[in-house]
Amino acid sequence: MVTISNRRLFFAIILDILLAGLGHMFMHYIKRGIIILLSAIAIGIVVSLLLPSNFSLLVALFFWLWEIYDLIQLSQKERLSLTKPESHKLTDKVQNHQNHCVRCGNNNPAGSSFCNMCGFALR
Ligand SMILES: [Zn+2]
């Protein structure tokens, strides 16, 4: 089953692998993404100065795995907050006219797949 949030997560994982923290920023975890990017740079400098290159590859691999794990955790939390019964009622009620964003409360034009304010997936 491929839903929009699964595709978003997959894309975020790719971005995080390309540049540490980028996927987190894409998922709107801006602060977390910046912290991850800065710590990746710091770890990268320390590791490349102190350890042989084989080790820095290993550290990078562990960092990637942690980032992916963190993204999956975050998106599962997002999905859980979406499946709460009260938010379901709320979206069902307004779905005919507007797409009410569960995350920021913005009313988006009918037919929008993503929130205009925060980019949150509406369907
Ligand atoms: Zn929103």
Boltz pocket constraint, residues with backbone or C-beta under 6 A from the ligand:
constraints:
  - pocket:
      binder: B
      contacts: [[A, 101], [A, 102], [A, 103], [A, 104], [A, 105], [A, 106], [A, 115], [A, 116], [A, 117], [A, 118], [A, 119], [A, 120]]
      max_distance: 6.0
